[in-house]
Amino acid sequence: MIPGVFGESVRAFRQRSGLTQEELAARAGVSVRSIRDIEAGRTGRARPGTVRLLAEVLGLAGTEREEFLAAAAPGPA
């Protein structure tokens, strides 16, 4: 994963959805701190379950969802 790319995606989709960090966290069942850390690029790798929850809450489907999930996946070492 390229540092910051996933966080930028989360922020962009969250803003497009009109959600605050607090609203996204509550709907996904994660802490606000987790959302802040992801968006700031301080999270090295989000848990796959968290990534799927975020995609669901953000209403992502098709290509957008695939690209979102790929952005969260670890890159080659």
C-alpha positions in Angstrom: 0.0 0.0 0.0 1.3 3.5 -0.8 1.2 5.5 2.4 -1.7 7.9 2.5 -3.5 6.7 -0.5 -6.1 4.7 1.4 -6.6 7.5 3.9 -7.1 10.0 1.1 -9.7 7.6 -0.4 -11.5 7.3 2.9 -11.6 11.1 3.4 -12.8 11.7 -0.2 -15.6 9.2 -0.1 -16.6 10.3 3.5 -16.9 13.9 2.3 -18.7 12.9 -0.8 -21.2 11.1 1.4 -21.6 14.2 3.6 -20.5 12.4 6.7 -18.3 13.6 9.5 -15.6 11.5 10.9 -17.8 10.9 14.0 -20.7 9.8 11.8 -18.6 7.4 9.7 -17.1 5.9 12.8 -20.5 5.4 14.5 -22.0 3.8 11.4 -19.0 1.5 10.8 -18.7 0.6 14.5 -15.1 1.8 14.8 -13.6 4.5 16.9 -13.3 8.1 15.8 -9.6 7.8 16.5 -9.3 5.0 14.0 -11.0 7.1 11.3 -8.7 10.0 12.1 -5.6 7.8 12.0 -6.6 6.2 8.7 -7.3 9.5 7.0 -4.0 11.0 8.3 -2.0 8.0 7.0 -1.0 7.0 10.5 -2.4 3.5 10.1 0.0 1.2 8.4 -2.7 -1.3 7.4 -6.4 -1.2 8.2 -8.0 -4.5 9.2 -9.8 -6.2 6.3 -13.1 -6.2 8.2 -12.8 -2.5 8.9 -12.2 -1.8 5.3 -15.2 -3.8 4.2 -17.4 -2.0 6.8 -16.2 1.4 5.6 -16.9 0.4 2.0 -20.4 -0.7 3.0 -21.2 2.5 5.0 -19.8 4.7 2.2 -22.1 2.9 -0.2 -19.3 1.8 -2.5 -20.1 -0.7 -5.2 -18.5 -2.0 -8.4 -15.3 -0.5 -9.6 -15.3 2.1 -6.8 -15.5 -0.6 -4.2 -12.8 -2.7 -5.9 -10.4 0.3 -6.0 -11.2 1.2 -2.4 -10.4 -2.3 -1.2 -7.2 -2.4 -3.4 -6.0 0.9 -1.9 -6.2 -0.7 1.5 -4.4 -3.9 0.6 -0.7 -4.2 1.5 1.6 -3.7 -1.4 4.7 -5.8 -2.2 7.4 -5.7 0.4 
